[in-house]
Amino acid sequence: MITPPELFKSLADETRARATLLIADQGELCVCELMCALDDSQPKVSRHLAQLRSSGLLLDRRQGQWVYYRLNPDLPDWVQQVLQVTFKANAGWLRDNATRLHNMDGRPVREAACC
C-alpha cells in the first residue's frame, strides 16, 4: 500500500499532480489527451505517467494504439479522498487544462468494458 510520503512525493511535481487530478476527475485518460490538456510533449507526459504507475497510483491498459491511465482501484480510501478534495478545491488551478481537454479535436473513443 502507498504511504503518505510516497503519495505526496508522487504529487510534488506539477505535471504529475495535474495529470493525476485530471485522471481522477475523468476516470481514465490516454497519453494524447494528457498531452493536449497539459500542453506538453509525449516524452515528458509519458515519463511522468510511468512514475505515477510505478508508485502504484495509476494503472494502464492498451486499446489498439492508445494507452489509457486510471487511478488504481486498490488505493486506500484516504488517498481517494485526498484526490477528490484536492480536485474540488483547485478547479481554478486546473481550468486551463480542463478547457484544453474539453476542446481537443479527435479524442479517442473508448470501447465499453467487456462483461
C-alpha positions in Angstrom: 0.0 0.0 0.0 1.0 3.6 -0.6 2.2 5.6 2.3 1.6 9.4 2.8 5.3 10.3 2.0 5.0 8.2 -1.2 1.8 9.9 -2.2 2.9 13.4 -1.6 6.3 12.8 -3.2 4.5 11.5 -6.3 2.3 14.6 -6.4 5.0 17.1 -5.6 5.7 17.6 -9.3 3.2 19.9 -11.0 2.8 17.8 -14.1 2.2 14.6 -12.1 -0.3 16.5 -9.8 -2.2 17.9 -12.7 -2.3 14.6 -14.6 -3.4 12.7 -11.5 -6.2 15.1 -10.7 -7.4 15.2 -14.3 -7.5 11.4 -14.4 -9.3 11.3 -11.0 -11.9 13.6 -12.4 -12.3 12.0 -15.9 -11.9 8.4 -14.7 -9.5 7.5 -17.5 -7.3 9.4 -20.0 -4.9 8.4 -22.7 -1.5 9.9 -23.2 -2.6 12.0 -26.2 -5.4 13.5 -24.1 -3.0 14.4 -21.3 -0.5 15.9 -23.8 -3.3 18.2 -25.0 -4.6 19.0 -21.5 -1.1 19.6 -20.1 0.2 21.3 -23.3 3.3 19.1 -23.0 5.4 16.7 -25.1 4.7 13.0 -25.3 8.1 12.0 -23.8 7.6 14.3 -20.8 4.0 13.2 -20.2 4.9 9.5 -20.6 7.8 9.8 -18.2 5.6 11.3 -15.5 2.9 8.7 -16.1 5.5 5.9 -15.8 6.5 7.4 -12.4 2.9 7.5 -11.2 2.3 3.9 -12.4 5.5 2.7 -10.6 4.3 4.5 -7.4 1.1 2.5 -7.5 -1.2 5.5 -8.1 -2.1 4.7 -11.6 -2.8 1.6 -13.8 -2.7 1.5 -17.5 -4.4 -0.5 -20.3 -3.9 -0.7 -24.0 -6.7 -0.3 -26.5 -5.3 -0.5 -30.0 -2.7 2.2 -30.4 -3.9 4.1 -27.3 -2.6 3.6 -23.7 -5.1 4.7 -21.1 -4.4 5.6 -17.5 -6.7 5.4 -14.5 -6.4 5.5 -10.7 -5.5 2.2 -9.2 -8.8 0.9 -7.8 -7.0 -0.7 -4.9 -5.8 2.7 -3.5 -6.8 3.2 0.1 -9.9 5.3 0.8 -7.8 8.1 2.3 -5.9 8.5 -1.0 -9.1 8.7 -3.0 -10.5 11.3 -0.5 -7.3 13.4 -0.7 -7.5 13.4 -4.5 -11.2 14.3 -4.6 -10.9 17.1 -2.1 -7.8 18.5 -3.9 -9.5 18.4 -7.2 -12.7 20.1 -5.9 -10.7 22.8 -4.1 -8.5 23.6 -7.1 -10.8 23.8 -10.0 -9.4 27.2 -10.9 -5.8 25.8 -11.0 -6.9 23.1 -13.4 -9.3 25.3 -15.5 -6.9 25.8 -18.5 -6.1 22.0 -18.5 -9.8 21.0 -18.4 -10.6 23.5 -21.1 -7.9 22.2 -23.5 -9.1 18.7 -22.8 -12.7 19.6 -23.5 -11.8 21.4 -26.7 -9.5 18.6 -28.0 -10.2 17.5 -31.6 -10.0 13.8 -32.4 -10.2 12.5 -28.8 -10.0 8.7 -28.9 -13.2 6.7 -28.4 -13.1 4.3 -25.5 -14.6 0.8 -26.0 -17.1 -0.3 -23.4 -15.6 -2.7 -20.9 -16.4 -6.2 -21.6 -18.8 -8.2 -19.3 
